[in-house]
């Protein structure tokens, strides 16, 4: 287990604190594994830290380069959509 620290802008940071945003999507330029700690440090839009931070244990990690079941032209046209699964309904 390791701690990975990343910056987070105020609007997204607030949603994480409120429990509204239960996922994080980043460019995959660092190694993170399930069980690691993601520490989000709030920064203003000019990059200065606000002094607030929040930590979460990382669950599932999905790397989009490993997904090969969509056509590249569809990805280019529509992009990706990431959804949080909040509540199970049967």
N, C-alpha and C positions, 0 to 999 in steps of 0.2 A: 504494500500500500504506500502510495506517495501522495503528496499534496501538490496540486496544480493550481496556480493562481492566474486568473484572467480578469481583465477589466470589464466593467459593465456600466452602461450609461444609465442615468437616473430613471427614465421611464421603464426600462426593462428590469432594472434592479428592484424597483417598487413592486412590480408584478410578481417577482420571485418571492419577495418578503411576504406579500399578501397571500401567497399560495395559488395565485391565478396562473402563473407560468411554471409548469412542472417539467420543463425540458430545456435544453440549451443546444443551440446549433452554432457551430464554429467552423472555420476553415481548419481542415485536419492537418495542421502543420506542427502538431505535437503528439506525443504518445500518451494516451490515457486509457485505463482499463477499468472494467467493473471492480468495485471495491476501493478505487482511489478516491481521494477527496478533491472536489472542485471547490475552490475558494474564489468567490466573485467579489472583487473590490470595486465599489462604486466610484466612478470618476465623472466629473463634469464634462460637458462637451468640448472644453478646451484641454482635457486630459488631466486636470488637477484632481487629486484624490479628495473625496469628501470625508474620509475617515471611517466610513461604514463598510462592513464586509459581512458575507454570509457564506457558510460552508455546507455542502451536501455530499453524502456518499453517492458515488456514481453507480447507477444500475446498468442497464443495457447501453452499449455503445454501437451505433450503426454508422458504418463508413460507406458513403455513397459510391466510392470508386469500386467497391466490392459488389455492387448491385449491377446485374447485367440483364435484367428482364424488361427494360424499356428501350425503345428506339432512341438513338441520339437526336434525331430530328424532332421528336416529341419533347425531349428535355430542352433542346434549344428554343423551341417555340413556347413551351409552357413553364419551364423551370420545375422546381420541386415544391412540394407542400408538406410541411411537417405538422403532425397533429398529436396532441396529447390525449391520451385515453383516460378521461376523468372518472367516469362511473360506469360500471357494467350494468346493462339492462337486459333482461331475458324476456 
